[in-house]
Amino acid sequence: MTTTAKLRIALIVLVLAATFYVSYSDIVSVALRFGAPGRVAFAWPVCIDGMILVSALTLVTRTGVSRATKTWARFGRWFGFSGTIYCNGLAAHTDAVLVITFYVIPAVALITVTELLIHAAQGTAASRRQARTQPAGKASRGKLRAV
């Protein structure tokens, strides 16, 4: 794996962890405000943001995933995106557009990084073609970069 690929993975993990942390606290505050008991409120972010991450990991799987599974993964990803944006916006406790926009930034960051993860893992048409034609276990000779 190239240094650039390792750096990209480290940055993706950093951004995902930070946005999950911020989004987590926003979603918990909304769940508590709407009357969810403490332990239940702390599970809400896992339900919402966790669904996004599981959906994304399902979409980057190259083999063994049916078309129906990928359809559900796309639905889960977009439903999770909607839920995290909605909860982050509600955490603002105001109707002021600028404040709500500020609270939505972590959700948009999570969505952007998730989309980058999915599309980078899918690679280009040339890299997918080479992966299909190259025997399993045989290393590439630097013709294509790691995504």
N, CA, C and O of each residue as an XYZ file, in Angstrom:
588
protein
N       0.851     -1.164      0.000
C       0.000      0.000      0.000
C       0.903      1.235      0.000
O       1.883      1.302      0.743
N       0.563      2.200     -0.834
C       1.383      3.408     -0.944
C       1.186      4.317      0.268
O       0.204      4.202      1.001
N       2.139      5.217      0.456
C       2.042      6.185      1.549
C       0.802      7.058      1.384
O       0.142      7.392      2.368
N       0.484      7.426      0.152
C      -0.700      8.245     -0.109
C      -1.969      7.501      0.300
O      -2.869      8.093      0.897
N      -2.047      6.222     -0.014
C      -3.219      5.428      0.357
C      -3.327      5.310      1.869
O      -4.425      5.407      2.416
N      -2.212      5.104      2.549
C      -2.220      5.018      4.017
C      -2.655      6.350      4.629
O      -3.422      6.372      5.592
N      -2.174      7.442      4.078
C      -2.552      8.760      4.570
C      -4.046      9.000      4.357
O      -4.725      9.530      5.236
N      -4.550      8.610      3.195
C      -5.977      8.776      2.906
C      -6.818      7.978      3.896
O      -7.826      8.477      4.397
N      -6.415      6.749      4.180
C      -7.152      5.914      5.134
C      -7.121      6.550      6.518
O      -8.144      6.596      7.200
N      -5.956      7.041      6.941
C      -5.837      7.678      8.256
C      -6.726      8.916      8.348
O      -7.378      9.138      9.368
N      -6.755      9.719      7.292
C      -7.597     10.921      7.299
C      -9.079     10.572      7.282
O      -9.876     11.234      7.947
N      -9.458      9.546      6.533
C     -10.857      9.109      6.502
C     -11.286      8.659      7.893
O     -12.364      9.024      8.361
N     -10.445      7.866      8.553
C     -10.769      7.397      9.903
C     -10.890      8.584     10.864
O     -11.804      8.627     11.687
N      -9.970      9.542     10.758
C      -9.999     10.718     11.626
C     -11.288     11.524     11.433
O     -11.950     11.891     12.404
N     -11.634     11.792     10.181
C     -12.843     12.579      9.900
C     -14.095     11.809     10.321
O     -15.003     12.393     10.913
N     -14.158     10.513     10.025
C     -15.320      9.728     10.430
C     -15.465      9.707     11.952
O     -16.573      9.850     12.470
N     -14.364      9.531     12.663
C     -14.416      9.498     14.126
C     -14.869     10.850     14.686
O     -15.716     10.899     15.578
N     -14.315     11.933     14.170
C     -14.679     13.260     14.667
C     -16.136     13.587     14.365
O     -16.852     14.085     15.233
N     -16.580     13.311     13.144
C     -17.964     13.635     12.792
C     -18.938     12.737     13.546
O     -20.016     13.185     13.936
N     -18.572     11.486     13.752
C     -19.438     10.608     14.526
C     -19.551     11.123     15.957
O     -20.638     11.112     16.534
N     -18.450     11.568     16.530
C     -18.454     12.088     17.897
C     -19.373     13.310     18.024
O     -20.187     13.389     18.944
N     -19.235     14.252     17.098
C     -20.071     15.457     17.136
C     -21.530     15.096     16.868
O     -22.428     15.528     17.592
N     -21.756     14.312     15.836
C     -23.108     13.910     15.482
C     -23.731     13.106     16.620
O     -24.917     13.258     16.912
N     -22.940     12.255     17.261
C     -23.412     11.437     18.368
C     -24.014     12.312     19.460
O     -25.126     12.058     19.924
N     -23.280     13.341     19.867
C     -23.776     14.198     20.949
C     -25.038     14.964     20.530
O     -25.939     15.167     21.343
N     -25.101     15.388     19.265
C     -26.302     16.083     18.783
C     -27.518     15.168     18.789
O     -28.596     15.567     19.231
N     -27.349     13.948     18.303
C     -28.477     13.012     18.230
C     -28.928     12.615     19.632
O     -30.127     12.496     19.882
N     -27.981     12.406     20.554
C     -28.346     12.084     21.938
C     -29.146     13.229     22.554
O     -30.148     12.990     23.230
N     -28.714     14.468     22.329
C     -29.443     15.608     22.912
C     -30.864     15.693     22.360
O     -31.794     16.026     23.096
N     -31.041     15.397     21.080
C     -32.377     15.418     20.482
C     -33.224     14.281     21.064
O     -34.391     14.489     21.394
N     -32.653     13.098     21.191
C     -33.396     11.960     21.742
C     -33.825     12.237     23.187
O     -34.951     11.923     23.571
N     -32.936     12.818     23.977
C     -33.285     13.170     25.362
C     -34.377     14.235     25.400
O     -35.292     14.170     26.222
N     -34.274     15.209     24.509
C     -35.269     16.290     24.457
C     -36.658     15.753     24.101
O     -37.671     16.268     24.573
N     -36.691     14.707     23.257
C     -37.972     14.131     22.863
C     -38.438     13.032     23.810
O     -39.410     12.336     23.517
N     -37.752     12.867     24.952
C     -38.235     11.975     25.991
C     -37.677     10.571     26.004
O     -38.160      9.737     26.770
N     -36.680     10.272     25.189
C     -36.087      8.934     25.231
C     -35.327      8.763     26.547
O     -34.612      9.675     26.962
N     -35.468      7.615     27.210
C     -34.701      7.372     28.432
C     -33.202      7.384     28.130
O     -32.795      7.138     26.994
N     -32.382      7.669     29.141
C     -30.932      7.826     28.972
C     -30.251      6.779     28.117
O     -29.604      7.116     27.125
N     -30.387      5.512     28.484
C     -29.686      4.460     27.727
C     -30.199      4.362     26.301
O     -29.428      4.096     25.379
N     -31.472      4.571     26.117
C     -32.053      4.521     24.771
C     -31.538      5.695     23.941
O     -31.211      5.534     22.765
N     -31.468      6.861     24.552
C     -30.980      8.049     23.837
C     -29.560      7.832     23.334
O     -29.211      8.306     22.252
N     -28.737      7.125     24.097
C     -27.356      6.888     23.691
C     -27.250      5.845     22.570
O     -26.207      5.732     21.925
N     -28.320      5.089     22.339
C     -28.323      4.110     21.245
C     -28.761      4.723     19.912
O     -28.425      4.200     18.849
N     -29.508      5.829     19.964
C     -29.994      6.456     18.730
C     -28.887      6.752     17.718
O     -29.051      6.411     16.546
N     -27.770      7.367     18.110
C     -26.730      7.664     17.119
C     -26.159      6.410     16.455
O     -25.800      6.424     15.277
N     -26.083      5.334     17.226
C     -25.578      4.085     16.646
C     -26.560      3.588     15.591
O     -26.153      3.097     14.538
N     -27.859      3.718     15.876
C     -28.875      3.307     14.901
C     -28.771      4.125     13.617
O     -28.850      3.576     12.518
N     -28.596      5.423     13.758
C     -28.617      6.309     12.588
C     -27.266      6.312     11.863
O     -27.181      5.921     10.699
N     -26.211      6.755     12.557
C     -24.906      6.852     11.898
C     -24.303      5.471     11.643
O     -23.567      5.275     10.676
N     -24.621      4.519     12.517
C     -24.150      3.148     12.285
C     -24.732      2.572     11.005
O     -24.052      1.848     10.278
N     -26.001      2.896     10.728
C     -26.631      2.423      9.498
C     -25.901      2.984      8.269
O     -25.735      2.289      7.266
N     -25.478      4.221      8.359
C     -24.736      4.819      7.239
C     -23.449      4.044      7.000
O     -23.127      3.707      5.861
N     -22.714      3.760      8.065
C     -21.428      3.078      7.915
C     -21.591      1.637      7.432
O     -20.827      1.185      6.579
N     -22.568      0.916      7.961
C     -22.811     -0.456      7.509
C     -23.236     -0.449      6.039
O     -22.783     -1.282      5.254
N     -24.102      0.490      5.676
C     -24.531      0.600      4.273
C     -23.346      0.887      3.367
O     -23.216      0.295      2.295
N     -22.480      1.800      3.802
C     -21.307      2.140      2.992
C     -20.391      0.938      2.834
O     -19.910      0.671      1.732
N     -20.145      0.217      3.899
C     -19.272     -0.958      3.814
C     -19.896     -2.037      2.931
O     -19.180     -2.767      2.246
N     -21.211     -2.141      2.942
C     -21.889     -3.093      2.062
C     -21.705     -2.684      0.603
O     -21.497     -3.532     -0.265
N     -21.781     -1.386      0.340
C     -21.658     -0.913     -1.039
C     -20.236     -1.032     -1.578
O     -20.052     -1.106     -2.793
N     -19.234     -1.052     -0.715
C     -17.864     -1.176     -1.218
C     -17.442     -2.629     -1.383
O     -16.374     -2.900     -1.931
N     -18.261     -3.566     -0.918
C     -17.962     -4.981     -1.097
C     -18.020     -5.315     -2.580
O     -19.004     -5.018     -3.258
N     -16.977     -5.922     -3.065
C     -16.893     -6.170     -4.507
C     -17.608     -7.436     -4.951
O     -18.127     -7.492     -6.066
N     -17.643     -8.450     -4.100
C     -18.268     -9.712     -4.512
C     -19.161    -10.238     -3.405
O     -19.025     -9.852     -2.245
N     -20.071    -11.117     -3.771
C     -20.898    -11.811     -2.804
C     -22.066    -11.017     -2.254
O     -22.698    -11.455     -1.293
N     -22.376     -9.860     -2.832
C     -23.496     -9.057     -2.363
C     -24.511     -8.976     -3.499
O     -24.194     -8.557     -4.612
N     -25.733     -9.386     -3.191
C     -26.773     -9.406     -4.215
C     -27.243     -8.001     -4.568
O     -26.978     -7.038     -3.848
N     -27.935     -7.910     -5.672
C     -28.492     -6.633     -6.119
C     -29.503     -6.105     -5.107
O     -29.555     -4.901     -4.854
N     -30.308     -6.994     -4.525
C     -31.288     -6.573     -3.515
C     -30.573     -6.006     -2.284
O     -31.017     -5.010     -1.714
N     -29.476     -6.631     -1.878
C     -28.711     -6.147     -0.729
C     -28.163     -4.761     -1.001
O     -28.228     -3.882     -0.142
N     -27.625     -4.565     -2.191
C     -27.093     -3.239     -2.542
C     -28.206     -2.197     -2.598
O     -27.987     -1.040     -2.241
N     -29.393     -2.596     -3.042
C     -30.528     -1.666     -3.061
C     -30.873     -1.239     -1.638
O     -31.071     -0.053     -1.375
N     -30.944     -2.203     -0.721
C     -31.209     -1.868      0.681
C     -30.083     -1.028      1.269
O     -30.335     -0.131      2.074
N     -28.854     -1.310      0.878
C     -27.724     -0.520      1.384
C     -27.823      0.929      0.908
O     -27.552      1.851      1.677
N     -28.207      1.135     -0.352
C     -28.395      2.501     -0.852
C     -29.524      3.205     -0.084
O     -29.395      4.367      0.299
N     -30.624      2.487      0.133
C     -31.731      3.054      0.900
C     -31.265      3.409      2.319
O     -31.538      4.506      2.806
N     -30.572      2.491      2.973
C     -30.084      2.727      4.330
C     -29.136      3.903      4.409
O     -29.185      4.694      5.351
N     -28.276      4.013      3.416
C     -27.328      5.133      3.389
C     -28.080      6.461      3.305
O     -27.801      7.374      4.081
N     -29.016      6.579      2.389
C     -29.734      7.835      2.215
C     -30.707      8.095      3.357
O     -30.896      9.248      3.743
N     -31.328      7.062      3.905
C     -32.188      7.232      5.066
C     -31.361      7.699      6.266
O     -31.788      8.578      7.015
N     -30.186      7.114      6.443
C     -29.279      7.535      7.513
C     -28.806      8.963      7.315
O     -28.732      9.737      8.270
N     -28.482      9.317      6.068
C     -28.078     10.700      5.778
C     -29.191     11.666      6.197
O     -28.937     12.677      6.850
N     -30.415     11.338      5.813
C     -31.551     12.206      6.148
C     -31.729     12.311      7.661
O     -31.953     13.397      8.197
N     -31.628     11.174      8.337
C     -31.804     11.159      9.786
C     -30.733     11.940     10.514
O     -31.039     12.683     11.447
N     -29.489     11.790     10.111
C     -28.415     12.500     10.806
C     -28.484     13.995     10.537
O     -28.215     14.790     11.437
N     -28.837     14.395      9.328
C     -28.998     15.821      9.041
C     -30.160     16.393      9.853
O     -30.048     17.471     10.438
N     -31.260     15.671      9.883
C     -32.439     16.123     10.629
C     -32.123     16.291     12.117
O     -32.437     17.327     12.703
N     -31.504     15.283     12.728
C     -31.183     15.345     14.157
C     -30.142     16.424     14.453
O     -30.259     17.140     15.447
N     -29.133     16.542     13.603
C     -28.141     17.586     13.834
C     -28.778     18.965     13.727
O     -28.419     19.869     14.481
N     -29.714     19.138     12.804
C     -30.414     20.410     12.684
C     -31.297     20.685     13.891
O     -31.359     21.820     14.364
N     -31.983     19.659     14.399
C     -32.830     19.826     15.575
C     -32.013     20.156     16.823
O     -32.510     20.829     17.727
N     -30.785     19.697     16.881
C     -29.936     19.954     18.048
C     -29.624     21.432     18.206
O     -29.188     21.861     19.274
N     -29.838     22.213     17.162
C     -29.533     23.645     17.218
C     -30.452     24.400     18.179
O     -30.089     25.490     18.621
N     -31.628     23.865     18.519
C     -32.584     24.512     19.428
C     -33.001     25.903     18.939
O     -33.283     26.783     19.751
N     -33.041     26.100     17.648
C     -33.405     27.408     17.122
C     -33.927     27.252     15.704
O     -33.778     26.202     15.078
N     -34.542     28.319     15.214
C     -34.981     28.344     13.823
C     -34.030     29.153     12.953
O     -34.251     29.283     11.749
N     -32.977     29.695     13.550
C     -32.033     30.533     12.804
C     -31.265     29.671     11.793
O     -30.628     28.681     12.153
N     -31.343     30.064     10.547
C     -30.736     29.293      9.463
C     -29.227     29.134      9.652
O     -28.695     28.049      9.419
N     -28.537     30.178     10.064
C     -27.080     30.085     10.229
C     -26.689     29.099     11.322
O     -25.720     28.355     11.166
N     -27.420     29.085     12.408
C     -27.113     28.158     13.498
C     -27.411     26.724     13.067
O     -26.617     25.817     13.314
N     -28.543     26.529     12.433
C     -28.888     25.186     11.950
C     -27.839     24.707     10.951
O     -27.423     23.548     10.989
N     -27.415     25.592     10.064
C     -26.376     25.238      9.091
C     -25.103     24.799      9.807
O     -24.465     23.828      9.398
N     -24.731     25.503     10.869
C     -23.549     25.133     11.644
C     -23.692     23.721     12.213
O     -22.751     22.930     12.146
N     -24.844     23.402     12.763
C     -25.060     22.093     13.366
C     -25.131     20.965     12.331
O     -24.919     19.801     12.671
N     -25.423     21.298     11.096
C     -25.532     20.284     10.045
C     -24.155     19.932      9.446
O     -24.019     18.910      8.773
N     -23.152     20.762      9.684
C     -21.819     20.529      9.109
C     -21.281     19.127      9.403
O     -20.798     18.481      8.474
N     -21.335     18.613     10.643
C     -20.825     17.255     10.870
C     -21.551     16.192     10.045
O     -20.928     15.248      9.561
N     -22.858     16.343      9.887
C     -23.607     15.368      9.092
C     -23.160     15.405      7.636
O     -22.983     14.359      7.012
N     -22.981     16.586      7.104
C     -22.536     16.715      5.707
C     -21.109     16.172      5.556
O     -20.780     15.563      4.538
N     -20.269     16.394      6.563
C     -18.911     15.845      6.529
C     -18.955     14.318      6.528
O     -18.210     13.676      5.788
N     -19.819     13.740      7.349
C     -19.963     12.282      7.386
C     -20.429     11.753      6.036
O     -19.908     10.753      5.543
N     -21.402     12.418      5.446
C     -21.920     12.012      4.141
C     -20.831     12.101      3.084
O     -20.656     11.170      2.297
N     -20.103     13.199      3.055
C     -19.056     13.394      2.046
C     -17.969     12.342      2.160
O     -17.565     11.753      1.157
N     -17.493     12.101      3.369
C     -16.422     11.118      3.557
C     -16.922      9.713      3.235
O     -16.181      8.908      2.672
N     -18.163      9.411      3.584
C     -18.729      8.105      3.257
C     -18.809      7.920      1.750
O     -18.464      6.857      1.234
N     -19.260      8.943      1.044
C     -19.334      8.857     -0.415
C     -17.944      8.694     -1.035
O     -17.772      7.923     -1.978
N     -16.959      9.414     -0.510
C     -15.596      9.257     -1.005
C     -15.102      7.843     -0.774
O     -14.457      7.262     -1.646
N     -15.394      7.284      0.384
C     -14.991      5.914      0.694
C     -15.594      4.934     -0.300
O     -14.901      4.057     -0.817
N     -16.884      5.084     -0.563
C     -17.568      4.178     -1.489
C     -16.996      4.294     -2.892
O     -16.655      3.287     -3.512
N     -16.892      5.516     -3.393
C     -16.462      5.693     -4.774
C     -14.981      5.393     -4.966
O     -14.584      4.931     -6.035
N     -14.161      5.645     -3.956
C     -12.740      5.293     -4.058
C     -12.572      3.782     -4.072
O     -11.737      3.257     -4.809
N     -13.360      3.076     -3.262
C     -13.252      1.616     -3.207
C     -13.732      0.970     -4.496
O     -13.243     -0.093     -4.878
N     -14.677      1.598     -5.164
C     -15.173      1.045     -6.418
C     -14.155      1.211     -7.534
O     -14.179      0.462     -8.511
N     -13.266      2.177     -7.402
C     -12.208      2.374     -8.384
C     -12.720      2.898     -9.713
O     -13.864      3.333     -9.847
N     -11.833      2.837    -10.678
C     -12.168      3.288    -12.026
C     -12.560      2.094    -12.878
O     -12.380      0.947    -12.468
N     -13.086      2.356    -14.043
C     -13.444      1.265    -14.955
C     -12.207      0.428    -15.283
O     -12.288     -0.798    -15.351
N     -11.068      1.083    -15.486
C      -9.831      0.359    -15.811
C      -9.379     -0.528    -14.655
O      -8.950     -1.659    -14.881
N      -9.468     -0.035    -13.423
C      -9.030     -0.847    -12.286
C      -9.969     -2.026    -12.054
O      -9.521     -3.106    -11.669
N     -11.278     -1.828    -12.287
C     -12.220     -2.945    -12.146
C     -11.972     -3.989    -13.226
O     -12.030     -5.190    -12.961
N     -11.696     -3.528    -14.445
C     -11.418     -4.443    -15.551
C     -10.169     -5.261    -15.249
O     -10.151     -6.473    -15.464
N      -9.116     -4.597    -14.748
C      -7.875     -5.301    -14.433
C      -8.091     -6.299    -13.302
O      -7.526     -7.393    -13.329
N      -8.895     -5.940    -12.314
C      -9.155     -6.844    -11.194
C      -9.877     -8.101    -11.666
O      -9.648     -9.186    -11.132
N     -10.754     -7.959    -12.670
C     -11.471     -9.129    -13.192
C     -10.559    -10.025    -14.012
O     -10.740    -11.243    -14.014
N      -9.587     -9.455    -14.706
C      -8.743    -10.242    -15.595
C      -7.464    -10.733    -14.935
O      -6.834    -11.664    -15.436
N      -7.069    -10.129    -13.823
C      -5.829    -10.511    -13.149
C      -6.094    -11.721    -12.250
O      -7.065    -11.722    -11.494
N      -5.238    -12.757    -12.325
C      -5.425    -13.927    -11.463
C      -5.376    -13.534     -9.988
O      -4.635    -12.633     -9.595
N      -6.174    -14.222     -9.187
C      -6.226    -13.925     -7.746
C      -4.857    -14.116     -7.119
O      -4.155    -15.081     -7.420
N      -4.481    -13.191     -6.244
C      -3.213    -13.293     -5.532
C      -2.030    -12.707     -6.268
O      -0.967    -12.529     -5.673
N      -2.185    -12.399     -7.559
C      -1.075    -11.831     -8.309
C      -1.055    -10.324     -8.110
O      -2.053     -9.647     -8.354
N       0.064     -9.808     -7.673
C       0.185     -8.376     -7.376
C       0.328     -7.566     -8.655
O       0.943     -8.005     -9.627
N      -0.251     -6.380     -8.629
C      -0.102     -5.448     -9.734
C       1.320     -4.907     -9.750
O       1.944     -4.778     -8.697
N       1.822     -4.601    -10.894
C       3.185     -4.098    -11.013
C       3.209     -2.581    -11.110
O       3.976     -2.024    -11.895
N       2.378     -1.907    -10.321
C       2.395     -0.458    -10.274
C       1.651      0.231    -11.396
O       1.719      1.454    -11.516
N       0.937     -0.526    -12.227
C       0.198      0.092    -13.318
C      -0.982      0.903    -12.806
O      -1.315      1.952    -13.357
N      -1.604      0.413    -11.756
C      -2.735      1.123    -11.171
C      -2.420      1.387     -9.713
O      -1.828      0.553     -9.027
N      -2.820      2.547     -9.254
C      -2.580      2.904     -7.845
C      -3.673      2.341     -6.961
O      -4.796      2.109     -7.409
N      -3.339      2.128     -5.722
C      -4.328      1.695     -4.746
C      -5.324      2.815     -4.527
O      -4.961      3.991     -4.499
N      -6.585      2.439     -4.373
C      -7.625      3.445     -4.128
C      -7.914      3.551     -2.658
O      -8.761      4.346     -2.252
